[in-house]
Amino acid sequence: MANPNFLNELSKQPGGEMISACFMCGNCTAICPITTINDRFNPLRIIRLALLGLKEEVLATNFIWYCTSCYSCQETCPHGVKITEFMTLLKNMAIREGIAPSGIKTQMNTIKKTGRVYSIDKFDNKKRKKSDLPAIPTSCEVAKKLFSS
């Protein structure tokens, strides 16, 4: 169901300011490297759903998570729509709504717990030592503090 306030909500946040300037030219989809791998991913379709106020459909789709933030779409947009930032905005909104994919939630929990996406342990440091690399801390307290506030 369409949410008439969704577009207004988007336009007030970083990444959503210019979304109404999209005139559906299709450059974003044509240049997107993910679209060449999976033609079901379509940045233009996501923008169109957002412009129609279909908040639940946009935030619940796994397709917003396919964006790799390569900026190809944004660099080719003739109207300066910040598509990459828009995708980040949608991802952040989905997380706030609690509808992120389980893998993303797992990564978030790992970062909150260890301060990293990939936790480092003694085994990792042994491998590093064998390659003449210095050991790295097994915890990242500074990053953990970001999530505790």
PyMOL commands that set and color helices and strands:
alter all, ss='L'
color gray80, all
select helices_A, chain A and resi 6-11+19-21+27-31+33-37+43-51+55-60+62-66+72-76+83-97+102-114+122-130+141-148
alter helices_A, ss='H'
color red, helices_A
deselect
rebuild
show_as cartoon
